[in-house]
């Protein structure tokens, strides 16, 4: 195991639900968790040996099965990044691992950095998801499901800068629903 893995898992498990999605065959995750006595930190796991599905599909399966609201995926290969993208969730690149990845929401250089990165990502998401509460505005009062926001309008409602929203798009935390032919990012109710 990498240094401080169990200590970091214990810290994470106090605040977050932890899961494993791997490309391994059936029985490997169970054997790994048992050998290192780490079962107590994980709620669920999945792999293609059990499901026959790709890693991205297995991520989606765990999200649905466990009714996850704001999951992230931590991995160390381009395949991990692609699986997270396919599942529509942010990817945290474990740069200390085996692969090279170009696109990610955040990066860690050792496993013990993960709790701080997740807290930072949660603060960003929380500030975006609470924008209607802080402004006293609801989607219904703005036109229901048909509302669309430009970067400037959404930034004004959220109390953050347009530059911050563009950065969130760049790192994969908050992607627009679409980009117009003129290059404007448009956010809908699903993104807000």
C-alpha positions as CSV (number, residue, x, y, z in Angstrom):
1,X,0.0,0.0,0.0
2,X,1.0,3.6,-0.5
3,X,2.0,5.6,2.6
4,X,-0.9,6.8,4.8
5,X,-3.6,4.9,2.9
6,X,-5.5,3.5,5.9
7,X,-5.3,6.7,7.8
8,X,-6.6,8.7,4.8
9,X,-9.4,6.2,4.2
10,X,-10.4,6.5,7.9
11,X,-10.5,10.3,7.6
12,X,-12.5,10.1,4.3
13,X,-15.0,7.5,5.6
14,X,-16.0,9.8,8.4
15,X,-17.3,12.4,5.9
16,X,-17.9,10.6,2.6
17,X,-19.3,7.3,1.3
18,X,-16.4,5.3,-0.3
19,X,-16.7,2.9,-3.2
20,X,-14.4,1.0,-5.5
21,X,-14.7,0.5,-9.3
22,X,-11.9,-1.5,-10.8
23,X,-11.1,-3.3,-14.1
24,X,-10.2,-6.4,-12.1
25,X,-11.9,-9.8,-12.2
26,X,-14.4,-11.1,-9.7
27,X,-12.9,-11.8,-6.3
28,X,-9.9,-9.5,-6.6
29,X,-11.4,-6.5,-4.8
30,X,-12.7,-8.7,-2.0
31,X,-9.3,-10.4,-1.6
32,X,-7.5,-7.0,-1.6
33,X,-9.8,-5.5,1.0
34,X,-9.6,-8.6,3.2
35,X,-5.8,-8.9,3.0
36,X,-5.3,-5.2,4.0
37,X,-8.3,-5.2,6.4
38,X,-9.9,-2.2,4.6
39,X,-13.5,-3.6,4.1
40,X,-14.9,-1.3,6.9
41,X,-14.2,1.8,4.8
42,X,-16.1,0.8,1.7
43,X,-19.8,0.6,1.2
44,X,-19.9,-1.0,-2.3
45,X,-17.7,-2.0,-5.2
46,X,-18.0,-3.1,-8.8
47,X,-15.9,-4.7,-11.5
48,X,-16.4,-6.2,-15.0
49,X,-15.8,-9.7,-13.6
50,X,-19.2,-9.4,-11.9
51,X,-21.1,-7.3,-14.4
52,X,-19.4,-7.6,-17.8
53,X,-19.7,-3.8,-18.0
54,X,-17.0,-1.2,-18.8
55,X,-15.5,0.9,-16.0
56,X,-17.6,3.9,-16.9
57,X,-20.8,1.8,-16.9
58,X,-19.8,0.3,-13.6
59,X,-19.4,3.8,-12.2
60,X,-22.9,4.7,-13.4
61,X,-24.2,1.5,-11.9
62,X,-22.8,2.3,-8.5
63,X,-24.1,5.9,-8.7
64,X,-27.6,4.6,-9.4
65,X,-27.5,1.7,-7.0
66,X,-26.3,3.9,-4.1
67,X,-28.2,7.1,-5.1
68,X,-25.1,9.2,-5.2
69,X,-25.6,12.9,-5.7
70,X,-22.1,14.4,-6.2
71,X,-19.6,11.6,-6.8
72,X,-16.1,12.0,-8.0
73,X,-13.7,9.3,-9.3
74,X,-10.1,9.1,-8.3
75,X,-7.7,7.2,-10.6
76,X,-4.3,7.2,-12.2
77,X,-4.7,6.3,-15.9
78,X,-6.2,7.8,-19.0
79,X,-8.8,4.9,-18.9
80,X,-9.9,6.1,-15.5
81,X,-10.3,9.6,-16.8
82,X,-12.3,8.4,-19.8
83,X,-14.5,6.3,-17.5
84,X,-15.2,9.3,-15.2
85,X,-16.0,11.4,-18.3
86,X,-18.3,8.7,-19.7
87,X,-20.1,8.6,-16.3
88,X,-20.4,12.4,-16.3
89,X,-18.5,12.9,-13.0
90,X,-15.3,14.9,-12.1
91,X,-12.0,13.0,-12.2
92,X,-9.2,13.5,-9.7
93,X,-5.9,12.4,-11.1
94,X,-3.6,10.5,-8.8
95,X,-0.4,11.6,-10.4
96,X,1.8,9.4,-8.2
97,X,0.2,6.3,-9.9
98,X,1.0,4.5,-13.1
99,X,-0.4,6.6,-16.0
100,X,-0.4,10.0,-17.6
101,X,-3.6,12.0,-17.8
102,X,-4.1,15.4,-19.6
103,X,-7.6,16.3,-18.5
104,X,-8.8,16.2,-14.9
105,X,-10.7,18.3,-12.3
106,X,-8.0,18.1,-9.7
107,X,-4.7,16.3,-9.1
108,X,-3.1,14.7,-6.1
109,X,0.6,13.8,-5.7
110,X,0.0,11.6,-2.7
111,X,-3.1,9.8,-1.3
112,X,-3.1,11.8,1.9
113,X,-3.9,15.0,-0.1
114,X,-7.3,13.6,-1.1
115,X,-9.4,14.9,1.9
116,X,-8.3,18.5,1.4
117,X,-9.0,18.3,-2.4
118,X,-12.5,16.9,-1.7
119,X,-13.2,19.6,0.8
120,X,-12.2,22.2,-1.7
121,X,-14.4,20.7,-4.4
122,X,-17.3,20.4,-2.0
123,X,-17.0,24.1,-1.1
124,X,-17.1,25.0,-4.8
125,X,-20.1,22.7,-5.5
126,X,-21.9,23.9,-2.4
127,X,-21.5,27.6,-3.4
128,X,-23.0,26.8,-6.8
129,X,-25.8,24.6,-5.6
130,X,-27.0,27.1,-3.0
131,X,-27.2,30.1,-5.3
132,X,-31.0,30.0,-5.4
133,X,-31.1,30.0,-1.6
134,X,-28.8,33.0,-1.2
135,X,-30.6,35.0,-3.9
136,X,-34.1,34.1,-2.8
137,X,-34.8,32.9,-6.3
138,X,-36.2,29.6,-7.5
139,X,-36.3,28.0,-10.9
140,X,-40.1,28.1,-10.8
141,X,-40.1,31.9,-10.3
142,X,-37.7,32.3,-13.2
143,X,-39.7,30.2,-15.7
144,X,-39.4,26.6,-14.5
145,X,-37.4,24.0,-16.5
146,X,-37.0,26.3,-19.6
147,X,-34.6,28.7,-17.9
148,X,-31.2,29.1,-19.4
149,X,-28.3,31.2,-18.0
150,X,-25.3,32.7,-19.7
151,X,-22.0,32.7,-17.8
152,X,-22.6,36.3,-16.7
153,X,-26.2,35.7,-15.5
154,X,-25.3,32.6,-13.6
155,X,-22.2,34.1,-12.1
156,X,-24.3,37.1,-10.9
157,X,-26.9,34.9,-9.3
158,X,-24.2,32.7,-7.6
159,X,-22.2,35.6,-6.4
160,X,-19.1,34.5,-8.1
161,X,-17.1,35.8,-11.1
162,X,-17.6,34.8,-14.7
163,X,-13.9,33.8,-14.7
164,X,-14.6,31.3,-11.9
165,X,-17.5,29.7,-13.9
166,X,-15.2,29.4,-17.0
167,X,-12.6,27.8,-14.7
168,X,-15.2,25.3,-13.4
169,X,-16.0,24.4,-17.0
170,X,-12.3,24.0,-17.8
171,X,-11.6,21.6,-14.9
172,X,-14.9,19.6,-15.3
173,X,-16.7,20.6,-12.1
174,X,-19.5,22.5,-13.8
175,X,-20.0,22.0,-17.6
176,X,-22.5,24.1,-19.5
177,X,-25.6,22.4,-21.1
178,X,-24.4,23.6,-24.5
179,X,-22.1,26.1,-26.2
180,X,-23.7,28.4,-28.8
181,X,-22.2,28.8,-32.3
182,X,-20.9,32.2,-31.0
183,X,-19.1,30.4,-28.2
184,X,-21.4,31.4,-25.3
185,X,-21.7,28.8,-22.5
186,X,-25.4,28.2,-21.7
187,X,-26.4,26.6,-18.4
188,X,-29.9,25.1,-17.8
189,X,-31.8,23.8,-14.7
190,X,-29.9,20.5,-14.7
191,X,-26.5,22.3,-14.3
192,X,-27.8,24.8,-11.7
